[in-house]
């Protein structure tokens, strides 16, 4: 292994690109330090806040000023009112689903005074828990179903299948995914809320997540070096194109209810920068997939046919990448189409033409994000393939890393 490692970095091309990757890593770390948010980035909101867990213990209907209202008694399962009962009224006009006894829900404390709202509910509802001390009327509101447990089980099933199929590499990929999500939640989001440039924050955060993922799944090897540099170059292409098109297409990011809420809570936040940040982060996943696959293909071709030179390796690997490219672009496009499907249905039922729908702010953002990401994916094929072919051809066959050795540093 030590002999192979010495041979691995003996080629001038490998050393040169290693220096380039090192400089990129240093710039990413510097960006993290300079853009890292402070200790507090949250502020209170009367409409959105911390919810508590609850369980529906009784549901009944009763007359109220608006007609027939639903009254739901919820046993609070967490927070300072744990063990107590709250009665929530749902008017006929309330856009709330039906709740059944025993269902878990999320409830939000509110500041409404007793007697304010849709009529007075019964003192205790039929079927109520007699051991739960009742709270005042309208002290809580039901926010939604509690979906955390089903999501947790699905996530655990996903993790188990990844580890079962990928074994040690699958485990490392899960760790990399978790660290990447932490970068987004602990750095990208708080830094944006503090007023840092969304574009720079998203770019630095994406590069940091990329280094973590590639480092854990491929280790320090020619393959990971080529993949990391290919992703970085492609990400810069996508980011530059996105930066250009948010201005050309006048994508202000102000067309949704969430944008209105953000503007109310964070007046200094650049909504246009937020759109651009979404382009950059959204492109990262598909870029990583394409780049790692291309680097692996080049190494496999080099091991299979040591006589192939840089052009031969590039040509054969590019053929593989062309087939993978069509599938990846389709995946990217249909992912955005699926996310925009409710909006497209609204436009269709309203009689809006396809061209007018595309011109709307929300759909235009998805269209531009799809095209920017697709162009980045297309660019990653020649970038990564060329870098990997250059590196692999400069090494003797015995120095080319074997697939199962990527984690043995």
N, C-alpha and C positions, 0 to 999 in steps of 0.2 A: 504494500500500500504506500509506503513512504517513497519507494522508487517511482511508482506511478504518479504520486503527487508532485515529485520533482520534475518529472517529464511533462506533467500537465501545465506547469507554469514556466517551462523553459522557452516556449515559443514567444518571440517578440510581440506578436499580435495579442496573445493571451495577457501578457504583462501590460500592454498598452490599454486594453479594454478593462483590465482589472483596475488600473489607475483611474480610468474614466468612471467606472462604477463607484470607486471609493470617493471620488470628488462629488458625485451625485448623492451618495449616502451622507457625506459631510454637509452638503447644502440642505438636505432634508432635515437632518438633526438640528442644524442652525435655524431653519425655518420653524421647527417645533418649539425651540427655545424662545425665539423672538415673538412668535404668535400665540404662545401658550396662554390660555385665559386665566383670569384671577380666580379667587375662591368662591365668588358668588355671582351668578348670572341670572338668577330667577327672580321673578316678582309676582306678587299675588294677583289673582284675577277672580272676579265674581262669577264668571261663566265657566272657567276651566280651573280645576284645582285637584287636590289630593282626594281620592275617593276611598271609601271604606267598603269592606265586604259585608254582604247581607244575605239573608235567606227568607224567601217568601213563605209566610206561615198562614196567610189567609187572604182570600180575594172575594170581594162582594160588590154588588151594584146597589146604588141608592140614588134617590132623587136629589138633584142639586139645582142651582139657579140656571145652569146651562142645559139641563135636561136630565139624563141619567149618567151619573159619573161612576167610575170604577174606583174603589178604595182598596188599596193593597197594604196589608200590614207586613212589615219587614222586621225581622229580628237582626239587630246589628251584631256582627260577628267580630269586629275589630275596632280599634280606636278607643277613645275615652268613654263612649256610650256602649261598649261591648256588653251584651246580655240584655239590653233594653229593647223596646219595641217602638217602631216609628210607623205612623200611618201616612201613606202617600196617596194623594188624590189625583186621578187622571180624568180630565174632562173629556167629553165626546170629541172635542177638536184636537186633543193631544195626539201628536204623531208618535205614539208609543205602542209597541207590540203587546200582545196578551202575555200575561205572566201566570204561571201555574204554581200551585203549592209545592214547596220543596226546591224550587229553582234558586240557584245562586245568582245574585245581582250585585252590581256596584252602585253604591249610593253616595250622594254628595251632600254634606251639611250646607244648609243655607240660612240666611238671616231673616227669612220671612216671619212676620209676627202671627200669633195665634188669631184665627178667624179670617185671615186674608187668603182668598183663593176661591176654590170651587165649592162653596157650601161647607157645612159642618159635617164631618164624618161621624159615624156611630161611636159611642164611648169605647167599646171593644167589639171587634168584628167576630162573626161566627167562626169557630175553629182556631181562634187566637191562642197563643201560648200563654197559659195562666201564670207561669212563673216569670215571664218577662215584664219588667216594670215599664209602663207606657211613658213615652216622651210627649212633649207638647205637640200640637198639631203643626204640620208643615215644617218640621225641623229638618227633614231630609227629603231629597229628591232622588228618584231612580234615574241613573245615568244610562245603564245598559245592562245586558246580560254579563255575567262573569265568565269570560272565555279563557281565562288563564290556564286552568287545569287541562282542558282539551288540547290547547296549543302546546303545553308542556309535554303531554304524552306524545303528540305528533313529532315534536322536536327530539324527544328521546328515541323514538322509533327511527327517525332519520339518522341520528348519531350512531345508533347501533348498526344500521345497515351500512353506513360509510365505513365503520371500523371493521365490520365483518367482510366487506368486499375489498377494502384497501389495506386492512391490517395496520401495520405500523405507520405506513404512509397516510392511510385514512385518518388515523389518530392525529398525526401531525397536521393534516389539512384542517381538521376540526379546531385544533388549537390556534392555527393561523387565522381561521375564520373568526373565532372568538376575539382574538386580539385586534383584528381589523374592525370588528364592530365596536370594540372599546375605543379605538382611535376616533371613530365617528361620533360616539356618544360622549366621550370625555374630552375630546379636543375640537373636532370640527364644529359640532353644534354650539358648545359654550363659547368658542372663539367668535363665531358669527354673531351670537347674541351680544357679545361685548363690543361689536362694531368693527372687528377686524375685517379686512378685505375678504369677501366670500370666495373670490376667485383664487387668491393666494392660499387661503385656508384649505379649500378643497383640493388644490394641487398638491400642497405639502402633505395633507392627510392621506391622499390617494397614494402618493409615493411611499409614505411610511407604511401604509397597509400592504403595499406591494412588496416592499423589502421583507416585512415580517412573514408574509405568506410564502414567498419564493424561498426565503432562507430556511423556513421550517420544512417545506415539502421537498426541496431539492438540495439543500445544503450549499456548501461552497464548491461549485463545480463549473466546468465549461458550460454545461447546459443552463444552470441557473444564471450565470453571468450573461449569456446571450439573451435569455428570456427577460431578465431584469432590464437590460439596456433596450431591448426591443419594445417592451411595455412602456418604458419612459419616453422613448422617441414618439411612439404612437399616441401616448397620452398628451404630449406636447402638441402634436398635430391636432388632435381633437379639441384641446383647450384653446388653441389659437383660432381654430375655425369657429368654435362656439363663441369666443370673445368677439369675433367679427360679426357673426350673424345675430347676436342679441341686439346689435345696433342697426344692422341692415334691415332686419325684419321687425324692428321696434318691439321686441319682446320685453315688456316692462315688468311682467310677473304680478300685475295688479288686478287680474281678472277673476280671482277666486275668493270665496269666503275666508279661507285660511289666510290669504294675503291681507284681507281687510283686518283680520284679528291681529296678525303680526304688525301691521302698521299702527294699530291702536296701542299695542303693548310695547313695541320697539320702534318709535318714529324714525330713529337714525339708521335702521337696517335697510340696506340696499336690496330691494326686491329683484331688481334686474341682475344684481350680482348673485342672488340666491338661485335664480334660474340657471345662470352659467355654472354655478357650483354643482347643481343637479346634473348638468350635462357631463361634467368631469367625473363625478363619482359614479354615475350610471354607466359610463363607458369602461370603467376599470375592470369589472368582472369578466366581460367578454374579451377584453384585450388580454387579460391574464390567461384565459383558457386557450386562446389562439396562439399566443407566444410560447407557452410551455409546450404545447403540442408540436409546434414547428421545431423548437429546439430538440425535443425528443426524437422527432423524425430524422433530423440531420444526423444525430449521434447514432441512431440505429442503422442508417444507410452507411455511415462510415465504418461501423463495425462489420456490417455485412459485406461491404466491398471496399477494402482498403485502397484500391487503385483509383477510386474516384477523387478527382481534384476539386477545387472550389466551384468551378462552373458546373461540373457534373453533380456535385452534391446539391448545389442551389437548384439546378433544373429538376432533379428528381424530387427533392423536398417541396419545391414550389408546386409540383403536380399534386402532391398530397394536400398541400395547403389550399389549393384551388377547390378541391372537393369539400374540404372542411369549411371553407369560407362561405360557400353557398348555404350550408346548413346553419352556420352561426349567424349569418345575416338574417335568415328567416326567423331564427329564434329571437333575435333582437327586435325585429319589426313586429312580430306577433305578440311579444311581451308588452310593447307599448300600445298596440291595438287593443289587447285585452284590458289594459289599465284604463283606456279611453272609451271602452265600450258603452258604459252607462251614458256618457256625454253624447256619443254618436246616436244612441237610441233616442235621446231627448231631441236632438236636432232633426232626426228622421220623422218622429211623430209631429214635430212642429212644421214640417214641410220645408226645412232648410236644405238647399242643394248641397251636393258634396263639396263643390268649390267654395261656397260660402262657409261651410263648416270648417274646412281647412284654414280659412282666413281668420277664424275666431282665435282669440288669445290662447285659450286653454289647449285647443287642438293643435294650433301652430307650434306651441312649445313642445308638445309630444312629437310632432313631425320633425322639427329641427333637431330635437334630442336624438331621435332615431337615426336621422341622416348623419349627424355628427358622429355618433357612436359607430355607425356602419363604415364611414370613411376611415375612422381610426382603426377599426378591425381590418379593413382592406390594407391600410398602410402597415399594419403589424406583420403581415405575411412577408413582404420583401425585406423589411427591416430585420426581423428576427432570423429569417432564413439566411440572409446574407451574412449577418454577424456569426451565426452558428456555423455556417459553411466555411467562413474564413478561419475560425478558430479550430474547427475539427480537422480541416485539411492540413493545418500547420503542425499537427501532432502525429506521432507514430501511433499505429493502431492500438498498441498495448496501453497507451496513455488515455485513450478515450474512455470516459467513465461508463461503467456498466450500470444498468438501470437500478439494480437492487442495492448498489453501493452508495447511493446519493446521501444517505444519512450517516454514513460512517466517516466522521471527520478525522 
